[in-house]
Amino acid sequence: MGTDSSQTRQILTNKHATVYPYHYDPYSNKVMAEPARPDWARTTSVKWDSNDRYEYIKKYSELYPNNG
């Protein structure tokens, strides 16, 4: 007995077979989108200093005042 392909779905995993996380943000009422393909290249990190961190936290707190 074969498998009906209309009843299967693809699940995105990494190379260790870990399923891509589902994340719902209650503040924006949005679900984090999955990448279209699993072979995205890793990007380099951006150096942050303490002022960059402060500005990020300040802006985030303004956008999401109930973030705790």
For each residue, the residues with C-beta under 8 A, 3 or more apart:
1:
2:
3: 7 8
4: 7 8
5: 8
6:
7: 3 4
8: 3 4 5
9:
10:
11: 19 20
12: 19 20 34 35 38
13: 16 17 18 19 20 38
14: 17 18 20 38
15:
16: 13
17: 13 14
18: 13 14
19: 11 12 13
20: 11 12 13 14 34 35
21: 32
22: 31 32
23: 31 32
24: 30 31 32
25: 28 29 30 31 32
26: 29
27: 64 66 67
28: 25
29: 25 26
30: 24 25
31: 22 23 24 25
32: 21 22 23 24 25
33:
34: 12 20
35: 12 20 38 40
36:
37: 40
38: 12 13 14 35
39:
40: 35 37
41:
42:
43:
44:
45:
46:
47:
48: 52 53 56
49: 52 53
50: 53 54
51: 54 55
52: 48 49 55 56
53: 48 49 50 56 57
54: 50 51 57 58
55: 51 52 58 59
56: 48 52 53 59 60
57: 53 54 60 61
58: 54 55 61 62
59: 55 56 62 63
60: 56 57 63 64 67
61: 57 58 64 65 67
62: 58 59 65
63: 59 60
64: 27 60 61 67
65: 61 62
66: 27
67: 27 60 61 64
68:
